[in-house]
Amino acid sequence: MKVAILYNTFEGYEEYPGANAEAAAEAASPRKRKKKKKTDIEAIGDALRDLGHEPTTLPIDGRTQTLTKVTRSDAELFFNLVESYAGDDTMEMHFAAFLDLVGKKYTGAGPQGSFLAMDKSVAKKIVRYHELYTPYSAVVHRGRVEHAQDIRFPLIVKPASEDASKGIDAASVVHSLKELLERIAYVEDEFNCPSLLEEYIEGREIYAGVLGNENAEALPLIELDLSKLPEGMPRIAGYEVKFDVNTEAYKVTKSAPARDLDDETTARIHDVARTAYRALKLRDYGRIDLRLAENGRVYVLEANPNPWLDPAAELAMAAKESGRSYERLIEEIVENAMNRSR
């Protein structure tokens, strides 16, 4: 089967704070590829080839010409790694809608799932409707509270409509009204969007990968160990923890299977992850980020449609823990996309 791998590329893409961005930047430079490990794009391509498919790559750079290439492509499936359009993260959902409009079959989340992952405030309302726990929250824009629950300090302040941990760092956790107002101003100045204020929950950062659609399967749990962060630094998965390789926070944190959880806790987390996955319209594959509080309560933090598929990333790690090879993971994603009606 002909499979086209869609990925982002544009001028300055290497500055984008996301794993696919780094992969795309490396893929664009043969010289760099010789010095660095295989990118996710290359790994997916190799896996597809090993599975008997005919993979090609199609970079999406924000020009209409690339959209024309998509419409004219004879690929039977598009492996969609696109997370933005012309550098704008909020366009991810619109690119998925474009694929729908031109009748192309593609992997991963559709427009609804992409929107709900981006708009954290709406996602929280849906999560609560399904009787799952999520940190109490409020949305603030230009000094106006749009909705709020009974929240108190400390709070974590995030851009309400961003992903890839953009706008989240140690200063995001605030302990006073002064710090809160300063952080809200920062979010408005830097991201031109409302601030999402959340109750700060102490606990363990757990990632639940999910595969499938109607009969979605929750994979073995992965934990991002934040226990070795510098003293005084909040235990959150911010930008410096995830992406800034030059920081101490990045160097002392790592993801690994959460093998010390008992069966009852694991089952509860899996149930929460599957419910959130369906409620937030994820499909084929995805990841639910959770916080396991000290009292045992499981909180949904956010959903990640189309999570990073590097062979060393959390989803592949979870798949390996379940007994799947990387090739089998890619094969299941392809099968899930091909077998669903939409």
KAWOUR-V616649 format. One record per backbone hydrogen bond with DSSP energy under -1.0 kcal/mol. CO is the residue of the C=O (numbers start at 1). NH is the residue of the N-H. If there is no record, write none. Layout:
[[CO | NH] [CO | NH]]
//
This chain:
[[1 | 54] [2 | 76] [2 | 77] [3 | 56] [4 | 79] [5 | 58] [6 | 81] [7 | 60] [10 | 13] [12 | 15] [13 | 16] [16 | 18] [18 | 22] [19 | 23] [20 | 24] [21 | 25] [22 | 26] [23 | 27] [24 | 28] [26 | 29] [29 | 33] [30 | 34] [32 | 35] [32 | 36] [39 | 43] [40 | 44] [41 | 45] [42 | 46] [43 | 47] [44 | 48] [45 | 49] [46 | 50] [47 | 51] [48 | 53] [49 | 52] [54 | 3] [56 | 5] [58 | 7] [60 | 9] [63 | 66] [64 | 68] [65 | 69] [66 | 70] [67 | 71] [68 | 72] [77 | 4] [78 | 80] [78 | 107] [79 | 6] [85 | 88] [88 | 85] [88 | 91] [89 | 92] [91 | 95] [92 | 96] [93 | 97] [94 | 98] [95 | 99] [96 | 100] [97 | 101] [98 | 102] [99 | 104] [100 | 103] [105 | 78] [110 | 114] [111 | 115] [112 | 116] [113 | 117] [114 | 118] [115 | 119] [118 | 120] [119 | 123] [120 | 124] [121 | 125] [122 | 126] [123 | 127] [124 | 128] [125 | 129] [126 | 130] [127 | 132] [128 | 131] [133 | 300] [136 | 199] [137 | 149] [138 | 197] [139 | 146] [140 | 195] [141 | 144] [144 | 141] [147 | 139] [149 | 151] [154 | 200] [155 | 174] [156 | 198] [158 | 196] [160 | 120] [163 | 166] [165 | 168] [168 | 239] [169 | 172] [170 | 173] [172 | 157] [174 | 155] [176 | 180] [177 | 181] [178 | 182] [179 | 183] [180 | 184] [181 | 185] [182 | 186] [183 | 187] [184 | 188] [185 | 189] [186 | 190] [187 | 191] [188 | 192] [194 | 160] [195 | 140] [196 | 158] [197 | 138] [198 | 156] [204 | 292] [205 | 224] [206 | 290] [207 | 222] [208 | 288] [209 | 219] [210 | 286] [211 | 217] [213 | 216] [217 | 211] [221 | 258] [222 | 207] [223 | 256] [226 | 229] [230 | 233] [234 | 236] [236 | 238] [238 | 242] [239 | 243] [239 | 244] [243 | 245] [244 | 247] [247 | 251] [248 | 252] [254 | 225] [256 | 223] [257 | 259] [262 | 266] [263 | 267] [264 | 268] [265 | 269] [266 | 270] [267 | 271] [268 | 272] [269 | 273] [270 | 274] [271 | 275] [272 | 276] [273 | 277] [274 | 278] [275 | 279] [276 | 280] [277 | 282] [278 | 281] [283 | 285] [284 | 212] [286 | 210] [287 | 304] [288 | 208] [289 | 301] [289 | 302] [290 | 206] [291 | 299] [292 | 204] [293 | 296] [297 | 293] [299 | 291] [302 | 289] [304 | 287] [310 | 313] [313 | 317] [314 | 318] [315 | 319] [316 | 320] [317 | 321] [318 | 322] [319 | 324] [320 | 323] [325 | 329] [326 | 330] [327 | 331] [328 | 332] [329 | 333] [330 | 334] [331 | 335] [332 | 336] [333 | 337] [334 | 338] [335 | 339]]
//
